[in-house]
């Protein structure tokens, strides 16, 4: 008796880590799940460029999520596994072990505001140590979203004051998709910074945007076309990267 049928329209919806998942799903859908009628994707504050996100979350309330990334990446990449074995000190190995079984609240309590320099053998931030390892850097860059064109309408929303999952790299995802000819609505969420790397800089835009985001997705599922704003989204310091002819 469900109203969802095999040919029903599909939408993806997420914020922060969920925004990253929504972004990855919608751009992969044309080749990964061509049988689905994907109509829309809400992509909120996505960690699209992990090199920049690693620096953003370092020393923030969610610093421990770096443990999530390393644990997940090490399960897929021998190079990252070797990096974790060789470049992470005893404190860092404890962090990796603990975060492998934690939820976000536990990780915030355990590792909020910690500097990743506490976890490396050299005393440098993890991002700096990773940057010298070409195999690890290659793996991290391969995770970047924005490299494929979504065929569904997408709405990328990000708080302009977000310095935890940095606003600029989220906006760049929208511009990368625009450059590929996708139907993109870029929605910068205004707001003042509530302090360096405050979790509120990241969380408040989610709360402020949810009703608008929900209504936008419902309209797409109802068949209303989306009018993107790629022509104006590039205002400011970032520019659309057009594909080579």
C-alpha positions as CSV (number, residue, x, y, z in Angstrom):
1,X,0.0,0.0,0.0
2,X,3.0,2.3,-0.1
3,X,2.9,5.2,-2.5
4,X,6.5,4.6,-3.4
5,X,6.7,2.6,-6.7
6,X,9.5,1.2,-8.8
7,X,9.3,4.3,-11.0
8,X,8.9,6.9,-8.3
9,X,11.1,9.9,-8.3
10,X,14.0,9.8,-5.9
11,X,15.8,12.6,-4.0
12,X,18.9,12.6,-1.9
13,X,19.1,14.8,1.2
14,X,21.8,15.5,3.7
15,X,23.8,18.0,5.6
16,X,27.5,18.0,6.6
17,X,28.7,14.3,6.3
18,X,25.2,13.6,5.0
19,X,25.7,16.5,2.5
20,X,28.8,14.8,1.3
21,X,27.0,11.5,0.9
22,X,24.2,13.2,-1.0
23,X,26.7,14.9,-3.3
24,X,28.5,11.7,-4.0
25,X,25.3,9.8,-4.6
26,X,23.7,12.3,-7.0
27,X,26.8,12.7,-9.2
28,X,27.3,8.9,-9.4
29,X,23.7,8.1,-10.0
30,X,23.7,8.3,-13.8
31,X,26.2,5.5,-14.1
32,X,25.8,3.7,-10.7
33,X,22.0,3.6,-10.6
34,X,20.6,4.6,-14.1
35,X,17.4,2.7,-13.3
36,X,16.4,5.3,-10.7
37,X,14.6,8.5,-11.6
38,X,16.7,10.9,-9.5
39,X,15.0,14.2,-9.5
40,X,16.8,16.3,-6.9
41,X,19.6,16.4,-4.3
42,X,19.9,18.7,-1.3
43,X,23.6,19.0,-0.5
44,X,24.1,20.9,2.7
45,X,27.6,22.0,3.9
46,X,29.3,19.1,2.0
47,X,32.9,18.1,2.8
48,X,33.7,18.0,-0.9
49,X,37.4,18.7,-0.7
50,X,38.9,16.6,2.1
51,X,42.3,18.3,2.0
52,X,40.6,21.6,2.9
53,X,38.2,20.0,5.4
54,X,41.0,18.3,7.3
55,X,42.5,21.7,8.0
56,X,39.0,23.1,8.9
57,X,38.1,20.5,11.5
58,X,41.6,20.4,13.0
59,X,41.3,22.1,16.5
60,X,37.5,22.3,16.1
61,X,34.8,20.7,18.3
62,X,34.6,17.9,15.8
63,X,38.4,17.4,15.5
64,X,37.9,13.7,16.3
65,X,36.1,13.0,13.0
66,X,39.6,13.0,11.5
67,X,39.8,9.6,13.2
68,X,36.7,8.5,11.2
69,X,38.3,9.5,8.0
70,X,41.7,7.8,8.7
71,X,40.0,4.6,9.9
72,X,37.7,4.4,6.9
73,X,40.5,5.3,4.4
74,X,42.9,2.8,5.9
75,X,40.4,0.0,5.3
76,X,40.4,0.9,1.6
77,X,44.0,2.0,0.9
78,X,47.2,0.2,1.8
79,X,49.0,3.6,1.6
80,X,46.8,5.2,4.2
81,X,47.1,2.1,6.4
82,X,50.9,2.3,6.2
83,X,50.7,6.1,6.9
84,X,48.6,5.4,10.0
85,X,51.0,2.8,11.2
86,X,54.2,4.9,10.6
87,X,53.2,8.5,11.1
88,X,50.7,8.4,14.0
89,X,52.1,8.3,17.5
90,X,50.8,6.3,20.4
91,X,48.3,9.0,21.4
92,X,47.0,9.1,17.8
93,X,46.7,5.3,17.7
94,X,44.6,5.4,20.8
95,X,42.4,8.1,19.2
96,X,42.0,5.9,16.0
97,X,41.0,2.9,18.1
98,X,38.5,4.9,20.2
99,X,36.9,6.8,17.4
100,X,36.4,3.5,15.4
101,X,33.6,2.6,17.8
102,X,32.3,6.1,18.7
103,X,29.3,8.1,17.6
104,X,29.7,11.9,17.1
105,X,28.7,13.0,20.6
106,X,31.2,10.6,22.1
107,X,33.9,11.9,19.8
108,X,33.2,15.5,20.5
109,X,33.4,14.8,24.3
110,X,36.6,12.8,23.8
111,X,38.5,14.9,21.2
112,X,36.8,18.2,20.9
113,X,39.2,21.1,20.1
114,X,42.2,18.8,20.0
115,X,45.0,19.6,17.6
116,X,46.1,16.8,15.2
117,X,49.7,17.7,15.9
118,X,49.1,15.8,19.2
119,X,48.6,12.7,17.2
120,X,51.6,12.6,14.8
121,X,55.1,11.3,15.3
122,X,56.6,14.6,14.1
123,X,54.3,16.9,16.0
124,X,52.9,18.5,12.8
125,X,49.3,18.7,11.8
126,X,48.1,15.5,10.1
127,X,47.3,17.4,6.9
128,X,50.9,18.6,6.7
129,X,52.3,15.1,7.1
130,X,49.8,13.6,4.6
131,X,50.8,16.3,2.1
132,X,54.3,14.8,1.8
133,X,53.0,11.4,1.0
134,X,52.0,11.2,-2.7
135,X,50.0,8.0,-2.4
136,X,48.0,9.2,0.5
137,X,47.5,12.6,-1.2
138,X,46.3,10.8,-4.3
139,X,43.8,8.8,-2.4
140,X,42.4,11.8,-0.6
141,X,42.1,13.8,-3.8
142,X,40.3,10.8,-5.5
143,X,37.5,11.2,-2.9
144,X,36.7,14.8,-4.0
145,X,33.2,15.3,-5.2
146,X,32.4,17.6,-8.2
147,X,34.3,15.5,-10.8
148,X,31.1,14.1,-12.4
149,X,28.0,15.9,-13.7
150,X,24.8,15.2,-11.9
151,X,21.7,14.9,-14.1
152,X,19.3,15.8,-11.3
153,X,18.7,19.3,-10.1
154,X,21.0,20.0,-7.1
155,X,20.7,22.6,-4.3
156,X,24.1,23.3,-2.6
157,X,23.6,25.3,0.7
158,X,26.5,26.4,2.9
159,X,26.8,28.9,5.7
160,X,29.1,31.8,4.7
161,X,30.6,31.9,8.2
162,X,31.2,28.1,8.3
163,X,34.9,27.6,9.0
164,X,34.6,24.0,10.3
165,X,33.5,22.4,7.0
166,X,34.8,25.4,5.1
167,X,32.3,27.5,3.2
168,X,34.7,28.1,0.2
169,X,35.2,24.4,-0.6
170,X,31.5,23.8,-0.4
171,X,30.8,26.7,-2.8
172,X,33.5,25.4,-5.1
173,X,31.6,22.1,-5.4
174,X,28.6,24.1,-6.7
175,X,30.8,25.9,-9.2
176,X,32.5,22.7,-10.4
177,X,29.0,21.2,-11.1
178,X,28.0,24.5,-12.8
179,X,31.1,24.2,-15.0
180,X,29.9,20.8,-16.1
181,X,26.6,22.1,-17.2
182,X,24.5,20.8,-14.3
183,X,21.3,22.4,-13.0
184,X,22.6,23.9,-9.8
185,X,21.0,26.2,-7.2
186,X,23.7,27.7,-5.0
187,X,22.3,29.0,-1.7
188,X,24.7,30.8,0.6
189,X,23.3,31.0,4.1
190,X,24.1,34.4,5.7
191,X,25.3,34.7,9.3
192,X,28.0,36.1,11.5
193,X,30.8,34.1,12.8
194,X,30.2,33.1,16.5
195,X,33.9,32.5,17.1
196,X,36.8,30.7,15.3
197,X,35.8,27.1,14.5
198,X,32.6,27.4,16.6
199,X,30.3,24.4,16.0
200,X,27.5,26.9,15.7
201,X,29.0,28.3,12.6
202,X,28.5,24.9,11.0
203,X,25.2,23.9,12.7
204,X,23.1,27.1,12.6
205,X,22.9,27.2,8.8
206,X,21.4,23.7,8.8
207,X,18.6,24.9,11.1
208,X,18.1,28.1,9.2
209,X,17.8,26.4,5.9
210,X,15.8,23.2,6.6
211,X,12.3,24.4,5.7
212,X,13.4,26.0,2.5
213,X,15.5,23.0,1.6
214,X,12.6,20.6,2.3
215,X,10.2,22.6,0.2
216,X,12.7,22.8,-2.7
217,X,13.1,19.0,-2.7
218,X,9.3,18.5,-2.5
219,X,8.8,20.7,-5.4
220,X,11.2,18.7,-7.5
221,X,9.6,15.4,-6.5
222,X,6.2,17.0,-7.5
223,X,7.6,17.6,-11.0
224,X,8.2,21.4,-10.8
225,X,11.4,22.3,-12.7
226,X,14.3,24.0,-10.9
227,X,15.7,27.2,-12.1
228,X,19.4,27.1,-11.3
229,X,21.5,30.2,-10.6
230,X,24.9,29.2,-12.1
231,X,25.1,32.5,-14.0
232,X,25.3,34.5,-10.7
233,X,26.8,31.8,-8.4
234,X,30.3,32.7,-9.4
235,X,30.2,36.2,-7.9
236,X,33.1,36.7,-5.5
237,X,36.5,35.3,-5.5
238,X,35.7,31.8,-6.8
239,X,35.0,31.1,-10.5
240,X,33.5,28.3,-12.4
241,X,36.0,25.9,-13.8
242,X,34.8,25.2,-17.4
243,X,35.5,21.8,-18.9
244,X,38.1,21.6,-21.7
245,X,36.6,21.8,-25.2
